Amino acid sequence: MTQLILALILGSIFSFGTFLLLRRDLIKVILGVIILGQAANIYLITMGGFSGTVPVLSNSDSLVSITNPLVQALVLTAIVISLGTTAFVLVLLLRVHDEHGTLDIDRIWGQL
């Protein structure tokens, strides 16, 4: 049952990110990319599994059900990289707005 709920939530997050990605306003496009990236991170965490314990808190006898820390490390790295990329893209959006006076994609292409 929980897998179905997680699948529905992830599907709705992916669909909302795709919806924003297909908009005309560049800020909505960037928000769509950010939401898609975070949805991919949530997907990786859920596929890593929730069963098991953290290796630090478990007994040395029961090392059979340990949660894989590699997935969590990869997602943490992806979050840090996406934060830096988002800051860079927002600065680029500010530059595009200063240059063209708008963030509408059709108007920007019309000015070129």
Secondary structure, DSSP 8 states (H G I E B T S, - for coil): -HHHHHHHHHHHHHHHHHHHHTSSBHHHHHHHHHHHHHHHHHHHHHHH-S-SB-TTTS-SS--SSB--HHHHHHHHHHHHHHHHHHHHHHHHHHHHHHHHS--BHHHHHHH-
